[in-house]
Amino acid sequence: MFLSDVVDQTIKKLKSQTANLLTLTNLSLGGFAIIAATQGQLSLSVILIFVAALTDRFDGMVARKLNIESELGKQLDSMSDVISFGVAPALLLYQGILKDFGFPGIFFTVLYIACGAFRLARFNITESNGYFTGLPITAAGCLATLGYLFNAVLPSHLYLFIIIALSFLMISSFTLKKI
């Protein structure tokens, strides 16, 4: 085997893992956002969730552009999304606002995470027809995170409604055209 063959194989392997590397970056940012939220660094958590959304946007684009889409990549993307756009925004809202509501705050935080996981599982077993069924978890997570930025002007009880609404929108049966 020539050196050029080894280099070609290495480049091919790196290319095939580019999208997965972006997906793992998304997951890592979500993990850091969770840790930041639990340590009271809520502004940092917000930033990390939004940067995770950017990497989530690019991983699929890269996979399609390089023609490296895979079942492994699809599953890894969903696991990353439940961390970055399910758990991280839920804990951000819980730590920043919902913990003041006691058990209802805990319950609706966990409900949001469960609905996000359900939505992703449903997405993974459904044939792609050009439409999303229910609100994508990335959009829900970004809306929840964006909503947190208004916590100084919105009444705190409104956040119970926001998290309930986002939860049910994720598992609803309405369809959205993919862009």
Helices and strands as residue ranges (DSSP letters): H 3-38, H 42-65, H 71-81, I 82-87, H 88-96, G 98-101, H 103-125, E 131-133, H 137-148, H 157-171, E 175-177
